[in-house]
Amino acid sequence: MTDVKMSAQGRVWFAFASLVGGLLFPCLASAQFFEFQVNELQFQYSDRYEIPFTGEDDTERGVVWTFQHADAWKYGDNFGFLDYSNLDDSGNDLYGEFYPNFSLGKITGKRVGFWRVKDVGILAGINWGRDTEILKYLPGIRLSWDIPGFAFLNSDFTLFIDDNGGVDSGGVPKEDDSWMLDINWAAPFDIGRHSFSIEGHVEYIGERDNEFDEEVSWWILGQPQFRYDLGKTLFNKPNQLFVGVEWQFWINKQGDSDTNENAPQVLIVGRL
């Protein structure tokens, strides 16, 4: 029997196909399948993106287009995004993440939680990068919190399992496995007839070594957004067009302990 092995590049593109399938299937499936689904196209611009691993304080400007999807269904929920970045010095790239979450409360039909935790979920995340050939698996646990003022507030604890192709395949170096803690939320509020939201996430990823026995530093990445519902104000059509700012802060960007990023970004969001 022939032993067939998928190449590193093949695994990366297979992961991409899985990511795109995970994002597009909910959009094409019957609406009756979902409790809700939200699809967004986001435009972000900044002139303060840091370039890591250069040994210098280099910044570049550029644009990031993001397709983002979220839904809920009978046994859980899904969240994912696909970024297309076009930066002055780094060129363009595709990068995406997808996180199916299986709710133990929905599956059992009982409340699975404690104190302010209203539900516990099982996560099965995947991170993918085209040019970098990044491929990570993130199995873990989600705690969903019941906190007044939040549409949702989750804390995700996952492993950070590396399946990069490595430099031999033309990608970034392979790395040891690590772990991640991610806090993600949305907090909508009104001031008079105007609607706003503060939403986003902050993640911590632990340090690890790469294939050259070099230390890849821990990092903290935050991407909070402040949104104003412009569609409601101008056209009396709420939750369709938003403007605002996304603040991207990154301590030890991409594991480079010499690079910290502080990049406010112009933000325009359209819901599809």
C-alpha positions in Angstrom: 0.0 0.0 0.0 1.5 3.4 -1.0 2.2 5.8 1.8 0.9 9.1 0.7 2.1 12.2 2.6 0.9 15.7 2.1 3.6 18.3 1.7 4.0 21.2 4.0 2.6 23.6 1.3 -0.2 21.1 0.6 -1.2 21.2 4.3 -1.2 25.0 4.3 -3.5 25.2 1.3 -5.7 22.4 2.7 -6.0 24.5 5.8 -6.9 27.5 3.6 -9.7 25.5 1.9 -11.0 24.5 5.3 -10.9 28.1 6.5 -12.7 29.4 3.5 -15.2 26.6 3.6 -15.9 27.4 7.3 -16.5 31.0 6.5 -18.5 30.6 3.3 -20.7 27.6 4.2 -22.8 29.6 6.8 -23.3 32.4 4.3 -24.7 29.9 1.7 -26.6 27.7 4.0 -30.3 28.1 4.8 -31.1 30.9 7.2 -33.2 28.5 9.2 -30.1 26.6 10.2 -28.8 29.5 12.2 -30.1 31.4 15.2 -28.3 34.4 13.7 -25.3 35.2 11.5 -23.4 38.4 10.9 -21.1 39.0 7.9 -19.0 42.1 7.6 -16.5 43.7 5.3 -14.0 45.9 7.1 -11.6 48.5 5.8 -8.6 49.5 8.0 -5.8 52.0 7.2 -2.8 53.1 9.2 0.7 54.5 8.6 2.1 53.0 11.8 2.5 49.3 11.2 5.8 48.1 12.6 8.1 45.8 10.7 9.5 43.1 13.0 12.8 41.3 12.9 14.7 44.1 11.1 16.6 45.4 14.1 15.4 48.9 13.4 12.4 51.0 14.3 10.7 50.7 10.9 7.1 51.5 10.2 5.0 51.3 7.1 1.6 52.3 5.9 -1.0 50.2 4.4 -4.6 48.9 4.0 -6.2 45.8 5.5 -9.5 44.4 4.1 -11.2 41.9 6.4 -14.1 39.6 5.7 -15.5 38.6 9.1 -18.2 36.1 10.0 -20.0 35.1 13.2 -23.0 32.8 13.7 -24.9 30.7 16.3 -26.5 27.4 15.6 -28.2 24.5 17.5 -25.0 23.1 19.1 -22.7 26.2 19.3 -21.3 29.1 17.3 -18.6 30.0 14.8 -16.3 32.9 14.4 -13.7 33.6 11.7 -12.1 36.2 9.5 -9.9 36.5 6.4 -7.5 39.4 6.1 -6.1 40.8 2.8 -3.3 43.2 3.7 -1.5 45.5 1.2 1.4 47.2 3.0 4.0 49.5 1.4 7.1 47.5 2.3 5.8 44.0 3.2 3.6 43.6 0.1 0.3 41.8 0.2 -0.7 38.7 2.0 -3.7 36.6 3.1 -4.2 35.6 6.7 -7.2 34.0 8.4 -8.5 32.4 11.5 -11.6 30.2 12.2 -13.0 29.1 15.6 -15.9 26.7 15.8 -17.2 26.5 19.3 -19.3 23.6 20.6 -21.5 24.7 23.5 -21.8 22.2 26.3 -25.0 24.0 27.5 -26.7 23.7 24.1 -25.5 20.1 23.6 -26.7 18.9 27.0 -29.8 21.2 27.2 -28.6 22.2 30.7 -26.8 25.2 32.2 -23.1 24.4 32.2 -21.4 27.1 34.2 -20.7 28.6 37.6 -20.9 32.0 39.2 -20.9 34.5 36.3 -19.9 31.8 33.7 -23.1 31.1 31.8 -21.7 28.4 29.4 -18.6 26.3 28.7 -17.6 25.5 25.1 -15.1 23.3 23.3 -13.0 25.2 20.7 -11.3 23.9 17.6 -9.4 26.8 16.1 -7.1 27.1 13.1 -4.8 29.9 12.0 -3.5 30.1 8.4 -1.2 32.4 6.4 -0.6 32.3 2.7 2.9 33.7 2.1 4.3 32.9 5.5 2.8 29.4 5.3 1.7 29.7 8.9 -0.5 26.8 10.1 -1.6 26.6 13.7 -4.2 24.5 15.5 -5.8 25.8 18.6 -7.9 23.3 20.5 -9.2 24.5 23.8 -12.0 25.7 26.1 -14.2 28.8 26.1 -15.8 30.3 29.1 -18.8 32.6 28.2 -19.5 35.2 30.8 -22.8 36.8 31.8 -21.7 40.4 32.5 -24.2 43.4 32.3 -23.5 45.7 29.4 -21.9 43.1 27.2 -23.5 41.5 24.2 -20.9 38.8 24.7 -17.7 38.3 26.7 -15.6 35.2 26.3 -12.3 34.0 27.7 -10.7 31.3 25.5 -7.9 29.1 26.7 -6.2 27.0 23.9 -3.1 25.2 22.9 -1.1 26.8 20.1 0.1 23.8 18.1 2.5 24.5 15.2 2.3 22.8 11.8 4.3 25.4 9.8 6.1 24.1 6.8 9.3 25.8 8.0 12.0 27.6 6.0 12.7 24.6 3.8 9.2 25.1 2.3 9.6 28.9 1.9 7.6 29.9 5.0 8.4 31.1 8.5 10.5 28.9 10.8 8.8 26.0 12.5 8.1 26.5 16.2 7.6 24.6 19.4 4.0 24.4 20.6 2.7 26.9 23.1 -0.6 28.2 24.5 -3.0 31.1 24.1 -5.4 33.1 26.3 -7.8 35.4 24.3 -10.4 37.7 25.8 -13.1 38.8 23.2 -16.1 41.0 23.7 -18.7 43.4 22.3 -20.3 46.1 24.4 -22.9 48.2 22.6 -24.4 51.4 24.1 -26.5 54.4 23.1 -26.1 58.1 23.8 -29.4 59.7 23.0 -30.4 58.5 19.5 -26.8 57.6 18.6 -25.5 54.0 18.8 -22.0 53.0 19.6 -20.0 49.8 20.3 -16.7 48.9 21.9 -15.6 45.5 20.7 -12.6 43.4 19.8 -10.1 41.1 21.5 -6.8 40.9 23.4 -4.6 37.8 23.2 -1.6 36.5 25.0 0.6 33.8 23.4 3.4 32.1 25.4 7.0 32.0 24.4 8.5 29.1 22.4 11.6 28.2 20.4 11.9 28.0 16.6 13.7 25.4 14.5 17.0 27.3 14.9 16.7 27.0 18.7 16.0 30.8 18.8 13.6 32.1 21.3 10.3 33.4 20.0 9.0 35.8 22.6 5.6 35.8 24.2 3.3 38.5 22.8 0.2 40.5 23.7 -1.9 41.6 20.7 -5.0 43.8 21.2 -7.4 45.0 18.5 -10.2 46.9 20.3 -12.6 48.8 18.0 -14.7 51.9 18.7 -17.7 51.9 16.3 -20.4 54.5 15.6 -23.5 53.4 13.8 -23.5 55.9 10.9 -26.1 54.0 8.9 -28.7 54.5 11.7 -28.0 58.2 11.9 -28.0 59.0 8.2 -30.4 56.5 6.7 -32.4 55.1 9.7 -30.9 51.7 8.9 -29.2 50.4 12.0 -26.4 47.8 12.1 -25.4 48.2 8.5 -22.7 50.9 8.2 -20.2 51.7 11.0 -17.3 54.1 11.2 -14.7 54.4 13.9 -11.2 53.5 15.0 -9.4 50.3 15.6 -6.4 50.5 17.9 -3.9 47.7 17.2 -1.3 47.4 19.9 1.2 44.6 19.8 3.9 43.9 22.5 6.7 41.8 21.0 5.1 41.8 17.6 5.1 38.3 16.0 7.5 37.2 18.7 10.2 39.8 18.2 11.1 41.1 21.6 12.5 44.3 20.1 9.3 45.4 18.3 6.2 46.9 19.8 3.4 48.3 17.7 1.0 51.2 18.4 -1.2 51.6 15.3 -4.5 53.5 15.4 -6.4 52.6 12.2 -9.2 54.3 10.4 -12.1 51.8 10.4 -15.1 51.5 8.1 -17.5 48.5 8.4 -20.3 47.3 6.2 -22.6 44.5 7.1 -23.5 42.3 4.2 
